[in-house]
Amino acid sequence: MNFVVIFTDTQCKWMVGAYGQPVCDTPNLDKLAAQGVRFERAYTTSPICGPARGALFSGLHPQSNGAWGNHMSPHRHVPLMGDVFRDLGYRAALTGKWHLDGASYSGTGVPDGGFEPDWWYDQTNCLTELPDDIRPGNNARRSSASRLRHRARLRPPRDGPCARLPANCGGRPVRAGCVI
């Protein structure tokens, strides 16, 4: 048996076609929802990213796991999702935003949480692959057309379970968050 857990970042229920949204084109998420487990109600332990992610990855409230604010990592003794799956004999991968290493928003790029180093592709890894003209923080002028052309060329690594979920909402791209 395999597990695929998808966390999208700052995405509301009403932004996915599977939940009755007629405008947003999310065919891949809709297909996954039709064939997998779909939740009708969800609650968060925190309205900010780091603590919410810490709770999802540890199963513990932020005040218990140690990541009670952004740029804070869970306590080292707290097992995270990758650790639990690894201990059960699974190989765990992460691609997307980690935000639990206690560093910057994009992270350090160093695998953590029990996830396989060869299957770790976090936001820092992605950003280092972007051309200079569209890399965030680069002062070079870049047009939105240039950014969109590059995003269309992005492909997952040939190795590992990396995935890109293209989505479109009313002719405008919708950013997908973390795919695990």
LUMDO-310703 format. One line per 2 residues: number of its first residue (from 0); their letters; for each residue x, y, z of C-alpha. Coordinates in steps of 0.02 Angstrom, whole numbers, padded with zeros to 5 digits. Each point is the difference from the previous one (the first is absolute). Layout:
BEGIN
NUM	A	X,Y,Z  ...
END
This chain:
BEGIN
0	MN	00000,00000,00000  00061,00175,-00041
2	FV	-00052,00167,00074  -00001,00169,-00086
4	VI	-00037,00146,00115  -00029,00169,-00081
6	FT	00003,00163,00095  -00035,00154,-00102
8	DT	00056,00165,00071  -00130,00134,00038
10	QC	-00131,-00082,-00109  -00182,00003,00051
12	KW	-00124,-00140,-00031  -00096,00108,-00122
14	MV	00154,00009,-00115  -00014,-00184,-00054
16	GA	-00122,-00069,-00129  -00030,-00160,00100
18	YG	-00087,00106,00132  -00120,00079,-00123
20	QP	00105,00146,-00066  -00055,00022,-00182
22	VC	00130,00133,-00045  00166,-00073,00059
24	DT	00072,-00132,-00115  00081,-00129,00116
26	PN	-00015,-00164,-00098  00142,-00091,00088
28	LD	-00062,00042,00175  -00178,-00043,-00054
30	KL	00056,-00171,-00063  00096,-00034,00161
32	AA	-00152,00053,00103  -00113,-00117,-00100
34	QG	00116,-00149,00024  00067,00031,00175
36	VR	-00051,00067,00168  -00081,00171,-00002
38	FE	-00035,00100,00156  -00153,00111,00013
40	RA	00057,00096,00154  00174,00046,00057
42	YT	00066,00099,00147  00171,00071,00033
44	TS	00097,00012,00162  00068,00169,-00051
46	PI	-00040,00136,-00127  00185,00020,-00044
48	CG	00105,-00114,-00108  00140,-00071,00108
50	PA	-00106,-00053,00149  -00136,-00072,-00114
52	RG	00130,-00100,-00097  00083,-00057,00160
54	AL	-00166,-00068,00061  -00037,-00088,-00165
56	FS	00173,-00080,-00009  00010,-00048,00185
58	GL	-00180,-00033,00051  00026,00114,00150
60	HP	-00061,00175,00039  00129,00138,-00026
62	QS	00024,00029,00186  00043,-00185,00018
64	NG	00111,-00026,-00153  00102,00160,00024
66	AW	-00040,00087,-00165  -00118,00130,00073
68	GN	00056,00141,-00116  00065,00022,-00177
70	HM	00186,-00038,-00026  -00002,-00122,00145
72	SP	00033,-00186,-00017  -00086,-00135,00102
74	HR	00101,-00071,00146  00131,-00124,-00061
76	HV	-00076,-00141,00106  -00171,00019,-00085
78	PL	-00021,-00128,-00140  -00067,00075,-00161
80	MG	-00099,-00079,-00140  00155,-00058,-00096
82	DV	00071,-00080,00158  -00161,-00094,00034
84	FR	-00017,-00064,-00179  00185,-00049,-00006
86	DL	-00017,-00095,00165  -00147,-00095,-00077
88	GY	00107,-00052,-00149  -00052,00133,-00125
90	RA	00113,00116,-00098  -00064,00177,00027
92	AL	00021,00143,-00123  -00032,00186,00014
94	TG	-00013,00125,-00138  -00057,00179,00024
96	KW	00003,00117,00148  00072,-00073,00162
98	HL	00008,00154,00113  00042,-00103,00155
100	DG	00189,00013,00009  00005,00158,00103
102	AS	00081,00098,-00141  -00074,00117,-00129
104	YS	-00165,-00016,-00090  00077,-00107,-00138
106	GT	00106,-00104,00118  00177,-00064,-00009
108	GV	-00022,-00135,-00131  00064,-00131,00124
110	PD	-00111,-00156,00016  -00083,-00020,00169
112	GG	-00149,-00081,00085  00044,-00178,-00052
114	FE	-00021,00034,-00186  00117,-00086,-00124
116	PD	00145,00115,-00049  -00011,-00061,-00181
118	WW	-00186,00041,-00002  00011,00171,00082
120	YD	-00043,00145,-00114  -00049,00149,00106
122	QT	-00029,00182,-00046  00185,00044,00015
124	NC	00048,-00138,-00122  -00131,00064,-00122
126	LT	00055,00182,00016  00183,-00043,-00034
128	EL	-00053,-00076,-00167  -00092,00156,-00059
130	PD	00084,00112,-00129  00069,00163,00070
132	DI	-00129,00107,-00089  -00145,-00076,00096
134	RP	00080,-00053,00165  -00084,00086,00149
136	GN	00112,00131,00078  00089,00034,-00163
138	NA	-00010,00186,-00038  -00005,-00030,-00187
140	RR	-00161,00059,-00082  -00108,-00144,-00051
142	SS	-00165,-00002,-00086  -00146,-00107,00053
144	AS	00005,-00077,-00174  00181,-00054,00030
146	RL	-00047,-00078,00168  -00147,-00093,-00077
148	RH	00106,-00064,-00146  00126,-00070,00123
150	RA	-00132,-00080,00112  -00068,-00089,-00154
152	RL	00174,-00074,-00029  00023,-00063,00179
154	RP	00005,-00188,00009  00022,-00115,00149
156	PR	00166,-00091,00022  00010,-00164,-00094
158	DG	00031,-00094,00162  -00116,-00008,00148
160	PC	-00184,00036,00025  00000,00186,-00040
162	AR	-00161,00063,-00076  -00067,00162,-00069
164	LP	-00187,00029,00003  -00045,00128,-00134
166	AN	-00151,00102,00046  -00088,00145,-00081
168	CG	-00134,00114,00069  -00091,00116,-00118
170	GR	00150,00008,-00118  00120,00041,00142
172	PV	00124,-00125,00073  -00037,-00067,00174
174	RA	00153,-00044,00103  00005,-00177,00066
176	GC	00082,-00023,00169  00085,-00151,00072
178	VI	-00012,-00171,-00079  00061,-00143,00105
END
